[in-house]
Amino acid sequence: MRVTKKQINVAIIGYGYWGPNLVRNFNELENARILYCCDLREERLQEVKNKYPSIEVTTDYNEVLKSKKVDAVIIATPVTSHFSLAKQALLSGKHVWVEKPMTQNSREAKELIDLAREKGRIIFVDHVFLYTEPVKTVKKIIDSRKLGKIYFFDSVRINLGLFQPDTNVLWDLAPHDISIMRYLLGKDPAYVSVFATSHVVSEIPDTAYLSFRFKDGISAHIHVSWLSPVKIRRSIIAGNNKMIVYDDLESAESVKIYDRGITRRKKSVSTTMGYQYRIGDIHVPAIEVKEGLKSAAQHFISCIQGNRTPLTNGTEGLKIVSILEAADISAKENGKFVEISYWTEKSSPR
């Protein structure tokens, strides 16, 4: 006899920039149902009612918390409200999905993790790119050791806008690339150096260059900006055997593997200083076109149904916040390398 898993009822809090994408994707899942959409703006809720008549709308978050039918709360509000909303949801016995970054600081993130553990509930942090097919493909290639020894990770994420009063470009854009970097390399950076500048709004950095050092010698660099006339989403992972270029804006050929590298000859050649350059083929793997957010939503629901820990769980979210805190310190100290302090069971977050 086939066992049917319980359908998970969710409420989505915040119908701003990312909210419509969340509503659309969760609405398409067979094992989930959206009961509520909550926002403070009546005109935004009217849009929800026009598109999804079956979803209840409300401006009162307490209505969601009091509902015994709601199993999970999806929080897509400004980062300043993440901690408060997530804490109330956990106290009400709900599972929590929270947009990146998880919280404004590591102490808040740690408190949410402890509370979720106490209540036996799941925290999911929406580092959505880890659920995309191109990033999963790159991860498989790296783990297969086809690239050889990894030299560096280099990423650019720039566009024009969105300026926000409660955050800066580091906390807005860098979490994407930091989460991708950690996932692909399978390790955490030890130190970070940041040069950040504020061109438009004083004291709110809109352009930043991050450099990371790992204990095993790998280096990584991330460039983020709200002030680019063009949109670029590109990463390079270089190894001593092969190299990968991942371009998120290239839907048909988002991942390219380059059989290129440099080797040192035994006998020095003056024109190349003893190095030989290898220029081989370029391989473009076939990658399924699948929306990462839908995969993330399905993963969240499946983890609730199976009582499993998500890939992007609270601890993972805490690590990203800890890296961002160290990045802020470095930016204020003109690019000084700052050691990243990660929380462990034997330590306390800042």
N, C-alpha and C positions, 0 to 999 in steps of 0.2 A: 504493500500500500504506500503510495507516494505521500510524503509529508509536505504540506504547504506551509511555508514560513509566513509569519505574521506580516501584514503590510505595515510599513512604518509611516506614521502621520507626522508631518513636519509643519513648522511655522517659519516663514521668512520675514526677518526684521530688517527693514531698509529697502526701499524701492527706488534707489538713486541710479548711479552709473552702472553698477554691477548687478543690482537686484533683478532687472528684467532677464538677464542671462541665467541667473539662478532659478527664477520661477519657470522659465521655459524648459530648462534641463530637468529639474526635479518633476515637473508636470509630465514629462515624457517617460518617466520610469514606471515600469509595471508594478514594482514592489514598494512604491512610495506614493503618498497622497499629500498634497498641500491643503491643509485645513485653513490656515490663516496667512494673510500678508499684512504686516504692520508698518505704518509709516506715519510721521507727524503731519504730512501734507495731504490734505483731502484730494487735491487734484491728481496726485500720483496714485492714490488708491482708486480713484475713478477709472484710471487707465487699466488698472488690474481688473476691475469689475467688467469693463467693456470687453477685455480679451479673454478673461477666465471667470465666467459667471458663477462657477461652482465654488470659488475660493472666497471665504469670508474675509472682509477687510475691517481693520480697526486702527485707531490712533492710540489705543490704550494697551501698552505692553502687559499690564497686569491681567488683562483678559486672556492673553496667551498663556501666561504662567499658571493661571488658575484652572485652565482646561486640562482635565485628566485624560483627554483623548490625544493630546499632543505628546509625541514621544521625543522629538528633537527640535531644537531651535537653530535656525540658520541666521547668523549675525553678519549683515553687510552694511554696517554703519561706519562713521568716522572712527579712527583708531582710539580717540579719546574716550569713547563710550564702550569699547570692547570689554574691558575688565568688568565694569559694573553690570552690563547686560548678561555676560557669560556667567558671572557669579550668581546672579539671581536665577538664571535658568538651571544651573547645577543644583542650587538649593531647592529648587522646585522639582528636582528629580528628572530633568530633561538631559538628553545628550546634547552636545554643543558642536556646531560647525562655526568657526570664526574666520573671517577674512584675514589676510596678511596685512601688516605684521600682527602677531597674536595679541600683544599688549604694548603699552608705552614703555615698560621697563621689565626687567627680569624678575623683580620681586612679585609683581602682579601675576606674571606667567606662572611662577612657582606656586603661588597661592591657589591658582585655578587647577593646577595639576594635582595638588594635595587634596583639594576639595572633590575633584572628579574621582580620585582613587577612593576617598571616603564614601562617596555616594554610589560607587560602582558604575560610573557613567563614562562615556567616551568623549574625548576632545579631539576634534579634527581641525587642522589648520590648513586653509586653502592655498597651499603652494602648488597651484594648478599645473604648472609646466612639468612637474614630475609625473603627471598622468597623461601627457601627450605621447603619441606614437613615435615622433622623431627623437625625443629625449630618451625614451625607453630603448629605442634602437641603438643610440649612441652608447648607452649604458652597457648593453649586451656586447657591443664591439670592444669597449674598454675592458670589460671583465674577461673577455676571451684572450686578452693580452696581444691582440693583433697589432696594436700600436707600439708595443714594446715598452720600454721605460718612459713614463710620462715626464715631459719636460715642464710644460706650463699649460695653464688655462687662461684664455684671454676673451673677454666678452664686452660687447657694446650694446647699450640699450638707450637710445636717444630718440626724442620726438619734440614736438612743439606743444607745451602744456602737459598736464593739467595742474595749474597752480592751486594749492589748497592752504587754508589758513592754519590748519592744525598739524601739518607735517612738512617735511622737506624732501628733496629728491632722493636722499639716502634711504629714508624710511619708506618712500613710495615705490621707487623702481628697483633699488638694489636687492630687496628680498628675493625677487625672482631669480636673479643671477647667482646670488649667494646660495640659494637652495639648489639650483641646478649644479653649481660647482661642487657642493658637498655631496650631492647624490652621485654625480658621475665619478668623482675621485674616491668616494667612499671613506672620506676622512675630514677632520675639522682643521681649519687653519689655526696656527699658534699665535701669529701676530698680524696686525693690520696697520697700514699707513694710509691716511686720507688727505687729499688736497681738495677742499670744497670752496666754492665761491658763490656769492650772492649778488646777482646783477640787477634783478628787477625789484625784489622786496628785501629790504634790509633784514639781516639776521636769519633769512630763510634760504639756505643754499639751494641753488637751482642747477648747478653743475658740479660733478664730483668725480675724482679719479681715486679708485681704491686699489691698493697693492697688498697682497697677502703672502705670508711666508708659512710654509709647512715644515714640520720637524724633519721630514725626509728629504728636504731640498727642493721640492716642487714649489714653483711660484705661480701666482695668479694675479690677474689684473682685470678690473671692471671699470668701465666708463659709463656713467649715467648722466642724463641731462634732460631738462625740460625746455631747452633753448636751441633745438636743432630744426632747421628748415625741412629736413627729411627725417623719415622714420627708419631706424635701423635696429634690427634685432639679430645680432650675429655673434656666434661663439667659435673659437678655434681651440682645439685640443691637440697639442703637438707631442708626439712620441719619437723615439729614436728610429722606429721602423716605418711608421705611417702617421698621417695627420688627418684630422677631421675638421671640416667646416660645417657648422650647423646654422642655417639661416631660417628663422621662424617665419619670415615673410615669403619664402619660396615654397609654396604649397606642393608643387610637383617634384621638386628636387631639393628638399629641405636639408638633406644630409649628403655630403660628398666625402668620400674617403680618398685621400691622396697618397699614392705610393711614392712619396718623396722624402728625402732626408739628406743627411750629411755624414760621411764617414771619413776617418783619417787614414791616409796612406802611410805605409811604413817608411817609404822614401819621400822626403819632402820635395814638393814641386813649387818653385818660386812663385808662379803666377797665382796659385791657389793656397799658398802657405801650408801645403801638405794635406789639404782637405779635398775630398771628392764629392761632388753633388750628384745625387741620384734623382732623376726625373722619370717617374714611371707612370702607370695608368691612373685614371680617375674612375672610381667605382661609385655608382649611384644606386643604393639599395632601394628596392620597391617598398614603400611604406603605406600602410592602410590610412586612408583619410578618415579620421575619427576625431570628434571634438573632445579635447582634453577635459573640459568641465563636466561633460556627461560621464566620462570614465571616473572622474573624481567623485561625482555624486553617487554613482553606483557603488563605488568602493566604500563610501561612508555608510550607505544603507546596508550593504552586505556585512560590514564590520559590526553594526548594531545587531543585525539578525544573528550573526554567528558569534557574538561576544568576542571579537578579535580586535587587536590593537591596529589602528590605521598606519599606513606608511608615513603620513605626515601628521603624527600625533602631537600631543602637547609638549612632550620633551623635545621633539624636533623644532617646534615653534619657539620654545625657550632658547634653544641654541642660536637661532637666527636673531632673536632679540638681543642676546648677549653679544653677538658679533656687531650688531648695530650700535649698541652702547659703547663698545670699544672704538668703533668708527667715529662716533660723535666726539669722543675724547681726543682722538688723534686729529680730527679736523680743527678742533679748537686750539690744538698745540702745533699748528702749522705742519702737519704731516709726520709728526714723530711716530715711530713704530710703537704700538701699544700692545702689550700682551693681552690676549682675550681670556677672560675669566669665565670658565664654564662651571655651572652648578653640578655638584655631585652629592651623593647621600651624606658625605662627610663635611660638606661646606654649605654656606648659605648664600643666596644671591644678594646682589647689592641692595 
